[in-house]
Amino acid sequence: LVTNDGSKPTHYALKRFNISEYFSVIVTRDDVERLKPRPDGIVKALNALQVPTSQAIFIGDSYIDIIAAKEAGIKVAAVIGGAHSHDKLNEFSPHYVIQSLTDVLKLIS
């Protein structure tokens, strides 16, 4: 998980929705000097996971996610219905556009 939110609200939300266990690496604004759209958080997460850029995909709901992923050298899937409209997301040419997070399973299989 790479977010521009702070550590406290991020961990609170993950605990509240009982999804903390699904993230082995969490990078918040408190962990990097430069926030998205800079790629620093994504690069930090990839390094922690020891995942090469060629085998990574970033899932985001905003155009800054698309920019950050591309600058990190990885593919990006934009989820419709989040921070920005479908048209706005398409302006930044994500590699994939998906309707919901459940579509991620189709992408990685």
ChimeraX attribute file (.defattr): number of C-alpha atoms within 10 A of each C-alpha:
attribute: neighborCount
match mode: 1-to-1
recipient: residues
	/A:1	16
	/A:2	24
	/A:3	19
	/A:4	17
	/A:5	14
	/A:6	13
	/A:7	15
	/A:8	10
	/A:9	11
	/A:10	20
	/A:11	15
	/A:12	12
	/A:13	12
	/A:14	14
	/A:15	12
	/A:16	10
	/A:17	8
	/A:18	10
	/A:19	11
	/A:20	17
	/A:21	8
	/A:22	9
	/A:23	9
	/A:24	10
	/A:25	14
	/A:26	17
	/A:27	22
	/A:28	20
	/A:29	17
	/A:30	14
	/A:31	17
	/A:32	15
	/A:33	9
	/A:34	13
	/A:35	20
	/A:36	21
	/A:37	20
	/A:38	18
	/A:39	22
	/A:40	21
	/A:41	27
	/A:42	27
	/A:43	22
	/A:44	18
	/A:45	17
	/A:46	17
	/A:47	12
	/A:48	13
	/A:49	11
	/A:50	9
	/A:51	12
	/A:52	12
	/A:53	16
	/A:54	9
	/A:55	10
	/A:56	15
	/A:57	19
	/A:58	18
	/A:59	22
	/A:60	25
	/A:61	21
	/A:62	21
	/A:63	22
	/A:64	19
	/A:65	26
	/A:66	28
	/A:67	19
	/A:68	23
	/A:69	29
	/A:70	21
	/A:71	17
	/A:72	20
	/A:73	17
	/A:74	19
	/A:75	19
	/A:76	22
	/A:77	24
	/A:78	28
	/A:79	24
	/A:80	20
	/A:81	13
	/A:82	13
	/A:83	14
	/A:84	16
	/A:85	14
	/A:86	18
	/A:87	9
	/A:88	13
	/A:89	24
	/A:90	16
	/A:91	9
	/A:92	16
	/A:93	16
	/A:94	21
	/A:95	14
	/A:96	15
	/A:97	19
	/A:98	19
	/A:99	12
	/A:100	13
	/A:101	14
	/A:102	9
	/A:103	13
	/A:104	16
	/A:105	8
	/A:106	9
	/A:107	11
	/A:108	9
	/A:109	5
